[in-house]
Amino acid sequence: MDYKAAGAPKLGKNAPKHAEHNAHGSKKKPFGTREDKAALLARMKKAAEKK
């Protein structure tokens, strides 16, 4: 008997085990939106002053 050919191979599921809370395309991080650099720098300066 040819055990190698017994049964179909299991195909890989290319999906994560869970959904990320900030995945691309979700409410928190919609597609096509990106912070501008000025907003990022302002946020970083505020955090540095806080420390």
C-alpha positions as CSV (number, residue, x, y, z in Angstrom):
1,M,0.0,0.0,0.0
2,D,1.2,3.5,-0.9
3,Y,0.8,5.4,2.4
4,K,2.3,8.6,0.8
5,A,-0.7,9.1,-1.4
6,A,-3.3,8.4,1.2
7,G,-5.5,11.5,1.8
8,A,-5.3,15.0,0.6
9,P,-2.6,17.3,1.9
10,K,-3.6,20.0,4.4
11,L,-3.3,23.4,2.8
12,G,-1.8,26.1,4.9
13,K,-4.1,28.9,6.2
14,N,-2.3,32.1,5.7
15,A,-4.2,34.0,8.4
16,P,-3.3,35.2,11.9
17,K,-4.7,33.3,14.9
18,H,-6.4,36.5,16.2
19,A,-7.3,40.0,15.0
20,E,-5.1,42.9,16.1
21,H,-6.7,45.8,17.8
22,N,-5.1,48.3,15.5
23,A,-5.0,46.3,12.3
24,H,-5.0,48.2,8.9
25,G,-8.5,48.8,7.7
26,S,-10.1,48.8,11.1
27,K,-12.0,51.7,12.8
28,K,-8.9,52.7,14.7
29,K,-6.6,52.6,11.7
30,P,-8.4,53.1,8.4
31,F,-6.7,52.6,5.1
32,G,-5.1,55.6,3.5
33,T,-4.7,57.7,6.6
34,R,-1.3,58.6,7.9
35,E,-0.1,61.1,10.4
36,D,1.9,64.0,9.1
37,K,5.4,64.5,10.5
38,A,4.6,67.7,12.3
39,A,1.9,66.1,14.4
40,L,4.3,63.3,15.2
41,L,7.0,65.7,16.3
42,A,4.5,67.7,18.4
43,R,3.4,64.6,20.2
44,M,7.0,63.5,20.8
45,K,7.9,66.9,22.2
46,K,4.9,66.9,24.5
47,A,5.9,63.4,25.8
48,A,9.5,64.6,26.3
49,E,8.3,67.7,28.3
50,K,6.1,65.4,30.4
51,K,9.1,63.4,31.6
